[in-house]
Structure formats: structure tokens, C-alpha cells
Amino acid sequence: MQTKYAIFNPADGTYTYKDTYEDACLELVSVGYEFYKLHCHGHPCAYVEVQDDGSEIWKNSDGVVVPSPADVQKQIKKQALMMASITSNFGTLPTVTL
């Protein structure tokens, strides 16, 4: 009898087989990291420069400035307020019967 270890890759639905538990663990780490990077658009880490005034500049691993979580939240709130303002100006819409 032989035992093999099958590591599932959720990105493509395939299995990779390894002969030892140690090799299986290494493969699992590799598959897991690649899957994580896929969902982070290739940038699993952000570099945050904290300015003297406490503001933050976020950059991806290529050094490109990206929105911070706080910036994203501000934009979401801004869009929600704008939508609320637009819809409140419509009043009651007429009912159409077909």
C-alpha cells in the first residue's frame, strides 16, 4: 500500500499529489499563497507611509499609490449620500399598471 497526499487548488479545481507530508505542506503553502495573491490582484501587502499629520499614503508592492481603507469608506459614504439625495428628490413615483 502507498499513501499520497492530494493538495486541492481552489483556483483551478485541480489536485497536486505529493509523496510526503512535508512536501504536501510546502505545496499547500505555495497554492494558498498564490490563491491569496489572485484575490489581492497580485499585491498581498500594502506599504503605508504615515505622515507627520497622521494622514496615510498607501502604496502597492509596485510603489503605486492606492486608496486606503479610510479613503474607500469616505467614497462609499459620499456615494450613499448622493444617492439618498437623488432619490429623495423623486418624491412618490406613479404606479404603472400593465
Backbone bond lengths (Angstrom), bond angles and torsions (degrees), N, CA, C in turn:
res aa  C-N    CA-C-N  psi(-1)  N-CA   C-N-CA  omega(-1)  CA-C   N-CA-C  phi
1 M - - - 1.461 - - 1.522 108.55 -
2 Q 1.336 115.29 144.72 1.458 121.60 178.69 1.517 108.71 -127.27
3 T 1.323 116.57 141.99 1.455 121.43 176.42 1.521 108.52 -109.98
4 K 1.322 115.95 132.24 1.461 121.83 174.38 1.521 107.08 -123.63
5 Y 1.306 114.88 158.87 1.453 121.28 179.81 1.529 107.49 -114.68
6 A 1.309 115.97 126.00 1.461 121.65 -178.72 1.528 109.09 -106.74
7 I 1.319 115.71 123.10 1.464 121.72 -179.59 1.523 107.61 -107.71
8 F 1.308 116.32 120.25 1.460 122.78 -178.56 1.516 110.16 -82.20
9 N 1.327 116.71 135.20 1.460 122.43 174.70 1.530 107.70 -105.12
10 P 1.338 117.82 107.48 1.467 119.83 -176.98 1.519 113.33 -69.35
11 A 1.329 117.58 -15.79 1.463 120.14 179.98 1.526 112.47 -72.71
12 D 1.338 116.60 -34.63 1.462 118.13 -177.56 1.531 113.97 -129.42
13 G 1.324 117.68 1.63 1.456 121.58 175.42 1.522 115.56 76.00
14 T 1.329 116.32 14.26 1.466 119.24 -179.26 1.519 111.28 -100.61
15 Y 1.320 115.03 164.66 1.457 122.40 174.82 1.525 108.83 -114.47
16 T 1.316 115.58 143.19 1.459 122.20 170.33 1.513 106.68 -113.76
17 Y 1.321 116.18 131.86 1.459 120.87 -177.41 1.525 110.58 -101.30
18 K 1.319 115.34 136.94 1.461 122.34 177.16 1.521 108.95 -127.89
19 D 1.324 115.09 150.92 1.469 120.65 -177.53 1.520 113.93 -85.64
20 T 1.344 116.78 -25.08 1.468 119.36 -178.03 1.518 110.42 -121.82
21 Y 1.308 114.97 154.94 1.464 120.81 177.71 1.522 110.40 -62.02
22 E 1.327 117.04 -40.06 1.456 121.55 -179.57 1.533 110.90 -62.17
23 D 1.333 116.57 -44.92 1.466 120.08 177.93 1.526 111.03 -65.30
24 A 1.318 116.13 -36.11 1.459 120.29 177.76 1.523 110.67 -63.93
25 C 1.320 116.83 -41.42 1.468 120.61 178.43 1.518 111.40 -63.64
26 L 1.320 117.03 -41.49 1.467 120.75 177.71 1.524 111.06 -63.40
27 E 1.318 116.12 -41.69 1.469 120.60 177.96 1.528 110.64 -65.10
28 L 1.300 116.88 -40.68 1.456 121.49 179.24 1.529 111.00 -61.39
29 V 1.313 116.59 -43.79 1.471 120.46 177.99 1.524 109.69 -61.71
30 S 1.316 116.42 -43.95 1.465 120.68 -179.75 1.530 111.52 -63.52
31 V 1.324 116.91 -47.94 1.469 121.18 179.69 1.530 110.21 -63.13
32 G 1.320 116.13 -43.32 1.466 120.10 179.85 1.514 112.51 -61.98
33 Y 1.323 116.36 -43.02 1.469 120.21 179.99 1.520 110.80 -66.24
34 E 1.323 118.13 -43.16 1.463 121.33 179.10 1.533 110.76 -64.16
35 F 1.337 116.96 -39.02 1.463 120.89 177.65 1.528 110.31 -64.69
36 Y 1.317 116.30 -42.55 1.467 121.22 177.88 1.531 110.51 -61.77
37 K 1.333 116.81 -46.43 1.462 120.52 179.23 1.519 111.51 -60.89
38 L 1.333 116.83 -37.32 1.454 121.15 178.25 1.529 110.72 -58.33
39 H 1.322 116.81 -38.95 1.461 121.31 -178.32 1.525 112.77 -85.19
40 C 1.311 116.43 -5.73 1.476 121.50 176.95 1.521 110.23 -108.67
41 H 1.313 116.60 14.48 1.465 122.22 -178.59 1.523 111.72 55.44
42 G 1.335 115.79 35.36 1.459 121.08 176.22 1.516 115.21 82.83
43 H 1.311 117.29 2.01 1.462 120.68 -177.90 1.533 110.39 -127.81
44 P 1.331 117.15 82.37 1.468 120.05 -175.78 1.530 113.98 -75.28
45 C 1.313 116.61 -6.41 1.458 119.52 -176.12 1.520 109.00 -136.32
46 A 1.309 116.88 140.31 1.467 121.45 174.92 1.524 108.23 -113.44
47 Y 1.310 114.34 145.44 1.464 120.56 175.79 1.515 107.11 -101.38
48 V 1.315 116.23 126.02 1.463 121.01 -175.21 1.526 109.18 -114.62
49 E 1.338 114.77 118.71 1.456 120.41 174.47 1.525 107.73 -96.44
50 V 1.320 116.54 115.64 1.462 120.58 179.07 1.531 107.50 -91.87
51 Q 1.317 115.15 118.45 1.462 121.38 -178.09 1.530 110.03 -78.48
52 D 1.330 116.33 165.33 1.468 121.30 -179.57 1.526 112.25 -59.45
53 D 1.337 117.34 -29.88 1.463 120.77 179.94 1.526 112.71 -84.43
54 G 1.338 116.83 2.00 1.456 121.26 178.75 1.516 114.16 92.82
55 S 1.322 117.40 -10.92 1.463 119.81 177.42 1.527 109.16 -70.49
56 E 1.314 115.36 160.89 1.460 120.41 -176.00 1.519 110.65 -124.80
57 I 1.323 115.59 141.91 1.454 122.64 171.96 1.525 106.18 -115.49
58 W 1.327 116.04 119.15 1.457 122.07 -178.10 1.520 108.98 -100.51
59 K 1.338 115.87 137.19 1.460 121.69 177.78 1.525 109.04 -133.65
60 N 1.338 115.62 147.94 1.463 118.69 175.78 1.525 109.14 -83.70
61 S 1.314 117.06 -177.51 1.465 120.70 -175.10 1.527 112.90 -67.78
62 D 1.348 117.77 -13.06 1.458 121.39 174.74 1.525 111.98 -91.80
63 G 1.341 116.90 -0.36 1.462 120.94 -179.50 1.514 114.79 85.76
64 V 1.328 117.22 7.49 1.460 122.03 179.49 1.524 109.01 -83.38
65 V 1.326 116.30 131.24 1.468 121.09 178.90 1.525 108.97 -66.40
66 V 1.329 115.92 131.73 1.461 122.65 179.49 1.527 108.88 -126.58
67 P 1.328 117.47 158.93 1.469 119.21 178.53 1.525 111.28 -64.64
68 S 1.307 115.66 139.70 1.460 120.14 175.02 1.521 108.73 -80.84
69 P 1.323 117.98 163.24 1.471 119.43 175.72 1.535 111.93 -56.52
70 A 1.329 117.15 -36.44 1.469 120.39 178.88 1.532 110.45 -65.77
71 D 1.341 117.29 -40.14 1.469 120.97 177.43 1.523 110.96 -63.42
72 V 1.316 116.91 -41.00 1.460 121.24 179.51 1.524 109.92 -63.85
73 Q 1.332 117.16 -43.90 1.470 120.30 178.71 1.522 111.05 -61.88
74 K 1.327 117.40 -40.80 1.468 120.71 178.18 1.522 110.86 -60.63
75 Q 1.332 116.70 -43.00 1.461 120.52 179.87 1.529 111.57 -65.83
76 I 1.325 116.63 -39.30 1.473 120.40 178.53 1.526 109.83 -63.02
77 K 1.334 117.06 -45.24 1.466 120.60 179.28 1.527 110.78 -64.40
78 K 1.330 116.40 -40.40 1.462 120.87 178.97 1.526 110.33 -61.75
79 Q 1.332 117.58 -45.67 1.458 121.49 179.27 1.531 111.24 -64.76
80 A 1.338 116.91 -39.53 1.468 120.50 179.86 1.526 110.64 -64.76
81 L 1.327 116.80 -42.18 1.466 119.94 178.13 1.518 111.17 -65.23
82 M 1.319 116.82 -39.80 1.454 120.56 179.17 1.525 110.25 -64.55
83 M 1.334 117.44 -43.00 1.464 120.33 178.92 1.520 111.44 -65.36
84 A 1.339 116.25 -39.06 1.466 119.74 178.42 1.526 110.38 -63.59
85 S 1.317 116.54 -39.43 1.463 121.06 179.00 1.522 110.76 -65.90
86 I 1.312 116.52 -43.41 1.467 120.75 -179.68 1.520 110.65 -63.91
87 T 1.322 117.08 -47.82 1.466 119.68 -176.44 1.518 111.98 -70.14
88 S 1.330 118.30 -29.83 1.463 119.37 179.15 1.519 110.95 -71.18
89 N 1.333 118.51 -23.04 1.461 121.84 178.61 1.525 112.76 -79.34
90 F 1.326 117.54 -12.32 1.454 120.60 179.63 1.525 111.60 -76.71
91 G 1.310 116.60 -26.24 1.463 118.73 -176.19 1.513 109.63 69.40
92 T 1.304 116.55 -149.10 1.459 121.17 179.24 1.524 108.80 -90.89
93 L 1.306 115.72 122.64 1.453 119.67 178.91 1.530 110.03 -79.71
94 P 1.316 116.71 145.18 1.473 118.70 179.21 1.527 110.13 -68.18
95 T 1.324 114.42 149.51 1.461 120.97 176.79 1.515 108.59 -89.11
96 V 1.306 116.07 131.00 1.454 120.67 179.60 1.531 107.71 -107.97
97 T 1.336 116.14 126.99 1.464 120.83 177.28 1.505 108.06 -106.75
98 L 1.310 115.19 128.33 1.467 119.11 178.81 1.499 110.86 -98.38
